[in-house]
Amino acid sequence: MSKSLQAIRGMNDILPEQTPLWRYFEGTVARLLDNYGYRQIRMPIVEFTELFKRSIGEVTDIVEKEMYTFDDRNGDSLTLRPEGTAACVRAVLEHGITGGGQVQKLWYVGPMFRHERPQKGRYRQFHQIGLEVFNLEGPDIDAELIVMTWRLWGELGLRDAVKLELNSLGTSESRGRYREALVDFLSAHVDKLDEDSQRRMKTNPLRVLDTKNPETQAILVDAPKMADYLDDESRAHFEGLKARLDAVGIPYVINPKLVRGLDYYSKTVFEWVTDKLGAQGTVCAGGRYDGLVEQMGGKPTPGVGFAMGIERLVLMLEALDKVPEELSRQVDIYLCAFGEAAELAALSLSERVRDQLPNLRLQVNAGAGSFKSQFKKADKSGALYALILGDDELAQQVVGFKPLRGQGEQQSIAWDALAAHLATCVVQG
């Protein structure tokens, strides 16, 4: 096949066999957020490039190396969004929905784009569910975000596979003092740092703490600690967060090297990490960004949020065998009809059943070949039961009811009793 007719490297099709698990995951998260009082917002996938330069930081890897940026026909520089927070802040500012101190609890879902080397769980088009909260500044909302994710891991069966890491970056002032101390330390060891850390030392020194190079990690053991430079307010905020997590019983680890890759974070930062996905260990991450709204032209507005990678969490569900069994079924009931008269009756009968059981997954396979071929398709669909409608059944106004999974004899069910019977066998059983 011509290269122009293939998907772009790192931008993948999600096939029909995969989408049930995606819908299950997204639906589980959506219900959870609804229950906690969060509302969905939908932003464009393309924004002015300047938005990300101002919010993320011009000397970050994302802006310097990874953004998909182009000029449109008007000569404006546009960028496919590499993350969701900046776009969400832009939206709430543009529409004034955080004005006057209004609390907003928002969430979004959709594709993000970064030009990285594709690998399992890390793609150039990837999907995130993100959450942003505005105008709440206490540690209680930071705790709520973490508690929600803890509940989500419980519902998905993933609690034993993830670990919570916490840190505090303090205010911009305390972080500035720490940055100076860190640069002084790194400068004394510059000849022993890896090339990437030498570059980051000049542009974004806190990112050196996030290095994966073992030699540089060994040097950082003796580096200054952020905790020693925290201001009193940030320290009290962090202690308040830990107290709330302790009260709920959520285990965590303090990671003094946790800094996150974006310039806008302050105070709380956190990551949920796993060792079940190889090198791609972070499945959900976020923190507080109290200065971002003001940095983007708004009034001082506290903000906090997180994002989780859908691809990585779907991979975890598969790797740990946490995929609900019912997702393997395309349908619950497969109706096989033989002959033109039976096909007409099947259409009418199936719609009557759907009227009474709107959540039943019923597929009608009319005029699709021989008895044997239709039953092959019925079995392949994963359906629990097959319904059979031919000339004999049509004459008696019954339908054959045949179990496809497990034990059970075929029986005849009157049309008027079919919906009630299916409710007992499928909806309840």
C-alpha positions in Angstrom: 0.0 0.0 0.0 1.2 3.5 -0.8 2.7 5.3 2.2 0.2 8.2 1.6 -2.6 5.7 2.3 -1.2 4.6 5.6 -1.7 6.2 9.0 1.0 8.6 10.1 3.7 7.0 12.3 2.7 7.3 15.9 -0.9 8.1 15.0 -3.0 4.9 15.3 -6.4 3.7 14.3 -8.5 2.4 17.2 -10.2 -0.6 15.7 -13.7 -2.0 16.5 -12.2 -4.8 18.5 -10.5 -2.2 20.8 -13.2 0.5 21.2 -15.4 -1.4 23.7 -12.6 -1.2 26.3 -12.0 2.4 25.5 -15.7 3.2 25.9 -15.8 1.2 29.2 -12.8 3.2 30.6 -14.0 6.6 29.4 -17.6 5.8 30.7 -16.3 4.8 34.1 -14.3 8.0 34.4 -17.2 10.1 33.2 -19.6 8.6 35.7 -17.1 9.1 38.5 -16.5 12.8 37.6 -20.3 13.4 37.3 -20.8 12.0 40.8 -18.2 14.4 42.2 -19.8 17.4 40.6 -17.5 18.0 37.6 -18.8 19.3 34.3 -17.4 18.5 30.9 -15.9 21.2 28.6 -14.8 20.6 25.0 -12.0 22.7 23.5 -10.6 22.9 19.9 -7.6 20.7 19.1 -5.9 23.6 17.4 -4.8 26.8 19.2 -2.6 29.8 18.5 1.0 28.7 19.0 1.6 31.6 21.4 -0.8 30.1 23.9 1.5 27.2 24.5 4.7 29.2 24.5 3.3 31.5 27.2 1.8 28.7 29.4 4.1 25.7 29.0 7.4 27.7 28.7 9.5 28.4 25.6 12.5 26.4 26.9 10.6 23.2 27.6 11.1 20.1 25.5 7.5 20.3 24.4 7.7 23.8 22.9 11.3 23.4 21.6 11.0 19.9 20.1 7.6 18.3 20.1 4.8 20.6 19.0 3.1 20.2 15.7 3.1 23.8 14.5 2.1 25.3 11.1 1.1 28.5 9.5 -2.5 28.7 8.2 -3.6 30.6 5.1 -3.9 33.8 7.1 -0.3 33.6 8.2 -1.2 32.8 11.8 1.0 30.2 13.6 -1.2 27.4 14.9 -0.4 24.3 17.0 -2.1 21.0 17.5 -2.6 21.0 21.3 0.2 19.1 23.1 -1.7 19.2 26.4 -5.1 20.4 27.7 -4.5 22.7 30.6 -3.5 25.8 28.6 -6.4 25.4 26.3 -8.8 25.0 29.2 -7.4 28.2 30.9 -7.8 30.0 27.6 -11.4 28.9 27.4 -12.4 30.0 30.9 -10.7 33.3 30.4 -12.3 33.9 27.0 -15.8 33.2 28.3 -15.3 34.8 31.8 -16.6 31.7 33.7 -14.1 32.1 36.5 -14.7 35.8 37.1 -15.7 37.1 40.5 -14.1 34.1 42.1 -16.6 31.6 40.6 -15.5 28.0 41.4 -15.3 25.9 38.3 -14.7 22.1 38.3 -14.2 21.0 34.7 -13.1 17.9 32.8 -12.3 17.1 29.1 -11.3 14.2 27.0 -9.7 14.0 23.6 -6.5 13.7 21.5 -3.2 15.5 22.2 -0.2 15.7 19.8 3.5 15.6 20.4 6.3 14.7 17.9 8.1 12.1 20.0 9.7 8.8 19.1 6.7 6.4 19.1 6.8 3.4 21.5 4.3 1.3 23.3 2.1 3.6 25.4 3.7 6.7 24.0 2.4 8.0 20.7 2.4 11.2 18.6 -1.4 11.3 18.8 -2.4 10.2 22.2 -5.6 10.6 24.2 -6.1 12.1 27.7 -8.8 12.7 30.2 -8.0 15.9 32.0 -9.5 17.8 34.9 -9.1 21.4 36.0 -10.4 23.2 39.1 -10.3 27.0 39.5 -10.7 29.3 42.5 -10.1 26.8 45.2 -6.7 27.3 46.9 -6.7 24.9 49.9 -5.2 21.5 50.2 -8.7 20.0 50.4 -9.2 20.2 46.6 -5.8 18.8 45.9 -6.8 15.9 48.1 -10.1 15.5 46.3 -8.4 15.0 43.0 -6.2 12.3 44.4 -9.1 10.6 46.3 -11.1 10.5 43.0 -8.2 8.8 41.2 -7.8 6.4 44.1 -11.5 5.5 43.8 -11.1 5.1 40.0 -8.3 2.6 40.5 -10.5 0.7 42.8 -13.4 0.5 40.3 -11.0 -0.6 37.6 -9.2 -3.2 39.8 -5.8 -1.4 39.5 -5.1 -0.2 43.0 -2.4 -2.9 43.6 -0.7 -1.9 40.4 -0.1 1.9 41.0 1.8 4.0 43.5 1.2 7.7 44.4 4.3 10.0 44.4 4.0 13.5 45.9 6.2 16.6 46.1 5.8 20.3 46.6 7.5 22.9 44.3 6.6 25.8 46.5 5.8 29.3 45.2 7.6 30.9 42.3 9.8 32.8 44.8 10.8 29.8 46.8 11.3 27.8 43.7 13.6 30.5 42.4 15.8 30.3 45.5 16.0 26.5 45.1 16.8 26.8 41.4 19.8 29.0 42.2 21.1 26.5 44.8 20.5 23.6 42.4 22.4 25.3 39.5 25.3 26.0 41.9 25.4 22.4 42.8 25.1 21.2 39.2 27.8 23.6 38.0 30.3 22.0 40.4 29.6 18.6 38.7 28.9 19.8 35.2 31.7 17.6 33.7 30.0 14.5 35.1 26.5 15.3 33.9 25.0 13.7 30.8 24.6 15.9 27.7 20.9 16.4 28.1 21.3 17.4 31.7 24.0 19.9 30.8 21.5 21.5 28.4 18.7 21.5 30.9 20.9 23.0 33.5 21.0 26.2 31.4 17.4 26.2 30.3 15.2 24.4 32.9 17.4 23.1 35.7 14.6 21.5 37.7 14.2 19.0 34.9 17.6 17.7 35.6 16.1 16.1 38.7 13.9 14.0 36.3 16.8 12.5 34.4 16.8 8.8 33.7 20.6 8.7 33.3 22.0 6.5 36.1 25.3 8.4 36.4 23.5 11.7 36.8 21.0 10.2 39.2 24.0 9.1 41.4 25.3 12.7 41.5 21.8 14.0 42.4 21.8 12.0 45.6 23.7 14.9 47.3 21.8 17.7 45.5 19.9 20.3 47.5 16.4 19.3 48.4 13.3 21.4 47.5 11.8 20.8 50.9 14.6 22.8 52.5 13.6 25.9 50.4 9.8 25.8 50.8 8.1 28.9 52.2 5.9 28.5 55.2 2.7 28.7 53.2 3.7 26.0 50.8 4.9 23.8 53.7 1.6 24.2 55.5 -0.3 23.4 52.3 1.7 20.3 51.7 1.2 19.1 55.3 -2.5 19.7 55.0 -2.6 17.6 51.8 -0.7 14.7 53.5 -3.0 14.9 56.5 -6.1 14.5 54.3 -4.6 11.5 52.4 -3.7 9.9 55.7 -7.3 10.4 56.9 -8.7 8.6 53.9 -6.0 5.9 54.1 -4.3 6.5 50.7 -0.7 5.4 50.7 1.9 7.7 49.1 5.7 8.2 48.7 7.4 11.6 48.9 9.6 12.0 45.8 11.8 15.1 46.1 12.9 14.7 42.5 9.3 14.9 41.2 9.1 18.2 39.3 6.8 17.6 36.2 7.8 18.8 32.8 5.8 22.1 32.5 6.8 25.5 33.8 3.4 26.4 35.3 3.3 24.1 38.3 3.6 25.3 41.9 3.1 23.8 45.3 1.5 20.3 44.9 2.7 18.0 42.2 1.8 14.3 42.0 2.1 11.3 39.8 0.4 7.9 39.8 3.1 5.5 38.6 3.2 1.8 37.8 5.9 -0.9 37.0 3.5 -2.9 34.8 4.2 -1.0 31.6 8.0 -1.0 31.3 9.6 2.4 30.8 6.2 4.2 30.5 5.5 4.3 34.2 3.3 7.4 34.7 -0.4 6.8 34.1 -1.8 10.0 35.7 -0.1 13.2 36.8 -0.9 16.7 37.8 -0.7 19.4 40.4 -1.3 23.0 41.3 -0.7 26.0 39.0 -1.8 29.1 41.0 0.0 31.6 38.7 -1.0 30.3 35.3 -4.2 32.2 34.8 -2.5 35.5 35.8 0.4 34.6 33.5 -2.0 34.3 30.6 -3.6 37.7 31.2 -6.3 37.0 33.8 -6.7 37.9 37.4 -4.9 35.9 40.1 -6.8 32.6 40.2 -5.9 29.4 42.0 -5.8 26.3 39.8 -5.2 22.6 40.1 -5.7 19.7 37.8 -4.4 16.4 36.4 -4.4 14.4 33.2 -4.4 10.6 32.6 -3.3 8.8 29.5 -6.0 6.6 28.1 -3.7 4.4 26.0 -1.5 3.5 29.0 -4.5 2.7 31.2 -6.1 0.6 28.5 -2.8 -1.3 28.2 -2.8 -1.8 32.0 -6.3 -3.2 32.0 -5.3 -5.7 29.3 -1.9 -6.6 30.8 -3.4 -7.2 34.3 -6.5 -9.1 32.9 -8.9 -6.5 34.3 -11.1 -6.3 31.1 -14.7 -7.1 32.0 -15.8 -10.3 30.4 -18.9 -8.7 28.9 -16.7 -6.5 26.7 -15.8 -9.5 24.6 -19.4 -9.7 23.4 -20.5 -7.6 20.5 -24.2 -8.3 21.3 -26.3 -10.1 23.8 -28.8 -11.7 21.4 -28.3 -12.7 17.8 -31.5 -13.2 15.7 -31.3 -15.5 12.7 -34.1 -15.2 10.2 -34.6 -17.6 7.2 -36.9 -16.6 4.3 -38.4 -13.3 3.2 -41.5 -13.6 5.4 -39.4 -14.4 8.4 -37.1 -11.5 7.7 -40.0 -9.1 7.8 -41.3 -10.6 11.0 -37.8 -10.4 12.5 -37.6 -6.7 11.8 -40.9 -6.1 13.5 -40.3 -8.4 16.4 -36.8 -7.0 17.2 -38.1 -3.5 17.4 -40.9 -4.5 19.8 -38.2 -6.1 22.0 -36.1 -3.0 21.8 -39.1 -0.9 22.9 -39.3 -3.0 26.1 -35.6 -3.6 26.7 -33.8 -0.5 25.4 -30.4 -1.6 26.9 -30.5 -5.0 25.3 -27.8 -5.5 22.5 -29.8 -7.3 19.8 -28.5 -7.9 16.3 -30.7 -9.1 13.5 -29.0 -11.1 10.8 -31.6 -11.4 8.1 -31.0 -13.0 4.7 -27.4 -13.8 5.6 -27.1 -17.2 4.2 -27.7 -20.8 5.3 -28.5 -22.0 8.8 -24.9 -23.1 9.4 -23.4 -19.8 8.2 -25.7 -17.7 10.3 -25.0 -19.7 13.4 -21.2 -19.3 12.8 -21.7 -15.6 12.8 -23.9 -15.7 15.9 -21.2 -17.7 17.8 -18.4 -15.3 16.6 -20.4 -12.3 17.8 -20.1 -13.6 21.4 -23.8 -13.5 21.9 -25.2 -15.4 24.8 -28.3 -16.7 22.9 -29.5 -17.1 19.4 -33.1 -16.5 18.3 -34.3 -18.6 15.3 -37.1 -17.5 13.1 -38.1 -19.6 10.1 -41.3 -20.7 8.3 -42.3 -23.1 11.1 -41.7 -20.5 13.9 -43.5 -17.9 11.8 -46.6 -20.1 11.4 -46.8 -20.7 15.2 -45.8 -17.1 16.1 -42.9 -18.4 18.3 -39.2 -17.9 18.1 -36.5 -20.5 18.7 -34.3 -19.7 21.8 -30.9 -21.4 21.8 -28.2 -20.9 24.4 -24.8 -20.4 22.8 -22.7 -20.4 26.0 -22.9 -23.1 28.6 -25.7 -25.7 29.0 -29.3 -25.5 28.0 -31.7 -27.0 25.5 -33.3 -25.0 22.6 -36.9 -24.0 23.4 -39.7 -22.1 21.7 -40.9 -18.8 23.1 -44.1 -17.0 22.1 -43.6 -13.6 20.5 -45.6 -11.8 23.2 -43.5 -13.5 26.0 -40.1 -12.9 24.3 -39.2 -9.6 26.0 -40.0 -10.9 29.5 -38.0 -14.0 28.8 -35.0 -12.1 27.6 -35.2 -9.8 30.6 -34.9 -12.8 32.9 -32.1 -14.5 30.9 -29.9 -11.6 29.8 -30.7 -8.4 31.8 -31.0 -10.2 35.1 -28.9 -13.2 34.5 
